[in-house]
Amino acid sequence: MIPVIQDAIAARIKRTEIGFQKTEKEIQKFEKQYHISSDDFLTAYTSDDLSGGDEDYISWMGEIKLREALLEEIKALREIEYVC
């Protein structure tokens, strides 16, 4: 039974990592477009500061939040211990 669970968790980790990579690419697009890091965006920018306005602000912020959630999920999945 444990190998089945381990395989399922490994598959979930892989899918989550793929999602993380996609999110990271989207974040990099925003960073390149606006020539700032996401950290600077979080601390100093509003939708008025972006040429794409609310749409870019919400999308970028959403990608950052998604990245955080995916990292937490990957961390939690990797910390699972199997007891026989």
Backbone torsions as a table, in degrees:
resi	resn	phi	psi	omega
1	MET	NA	-39.9	-178.2
2	ILE	-61.9	-41.8	177.7
3	PRO	-59.2	-34.6	178.2
4	VAL	-65.9	-42.5	178.8
5	ILE	-66.7	-43.5	178.6
6	GLN	-60.6	-42.6	178.6
7	ASP	-63.5	-41.3	179.5
8	ALA	-64.6	-41.6	179.8
9	ILE	-69.0	-40.7	177.7
10	ALA	-61.2	-41.0	177.9
11	ALA	-64.6	-40.2	178.9
12	ARG	-65.0	-41.0	177.4
13	ILE	-60.3	-46.0	-178.8
14	LYS	-60.8	-46.2	178.7
15	ARG	-62.6	-40.2	-179.7
16	THR	-67.6	-39.1	177.7
17	GLU	-65.0	-37.0	176.7
18	ILE	-64.0	-43.5	176.2
19	GLY	-61.4	-40.1	178.4
20	PHE	-61.9	-44.5	-179.8
21	GLN	-62.3	-40.8	177.5
22	LYS	-63.9	-43.1	178.7
23	THR	-63.8	-41.6	179.6
24	GLU	-61.4	-40.1	177.9
25	LYS	-63.8	-40.6	178.6
26	GLU	-64.6	-41.7	178.4
27	ILE	-62.6	-42.7	179.6
28	GLN	-62.6	-34.1	176.2
29	LYS	-61.5	-45.2	178.5
30	PHE	-64.5	-43.5	179.7
31	GLU	-61.0	-39.8	178.8
32	LYS	-70.0	-43.8	-179.1
33	GLN	-60.5	-42.8	-175.1
34	TYR	-101.6	-0.5	176.0
35	HIS	57.0	39.2	175.8
36	ILE	-142.6	158.3	176.1
37	SER	-80.0	161.2	176.5
38	SER	-65.1	-32.8	176.9
39	ASP	-61.6	-44.1	177.8
40	ASP	-66.0	-40.1	177.3
41	PHE	-57.1	-46.5	-177.5
42	LEU	-63.7	-34.9	-173.6
43	THR	-92.9	-21.7	-169.8
44	ALA	-132.1	-1.2	-172.6
45	TYR	-115.6	151.1	172.5
46	THR	-126.8	173.9	-179.9
47	SER	-61.3	-27.6	179.0
48	ASP	-67.4	-21.3	-178.7
49	ASP	-83.7	-10.3	-175.3
50	LEU	-106.9	138.0	179.9
51	SER	-64.7	-26.5	177.7
52	GLY	-85.0	0.3	176.3
53	GLY	59.1	-142.8	-176.0
54	ASP	-58.7	-38.9	-176.7
55	GLU	-61.6	-48.1	178.6
56	ASP	-66.8	-40.5	-179.3
57	TYR	-60.4	-49.0	-178.6
58	ILE	-65.9	-41.9	-179.6
59	SER	-64.6	-46.9	-179.4
60	TRP	-63.6	-46.9	179.1
61	MET	-60.7	-41.4	178.6
62	GLY	-62.5	-41.5	178.5
63	GLU	-64.9	-38.9	178.6
64	ILE	-64.4	-45.3	179.3
65	LYS	-64.6	-40.2	177.8
66	LEU	-62.9	-42.5	178.3
67	ARG	-58.7	-43.7	178.9
68	GLU	-61.4	-44.1	-179.5
69	ALA	-65.7	-40.9	179.2
70	LEU	-65.5	-40.3	177.1
71	LEU	-62.2	-41.4	178.1
72	GLU	-63.4	-41.6	179.8
73	GLU	-65.0	-44.2	178.6
74	ILE	-60.9	-44.8	179.3
75	LYS	-60.0	-47.2	-179.3
76	ALA	-62.6	-42.0	-179.5
77	LEU	-66.0	-38.0	179.8
78	ARG	-71.6	-21.7	-179.3
79	GLU	-86.0	-3.1	-179.4
80	ILE	-65.1	130.7	176.8
81	GLU	-107.8	140.5	-178.5
82	TYR	-103.4	126.4	179.9
83	VAL	-114.8	128.2	179.9
84	CYS	-90.8	NA	NA
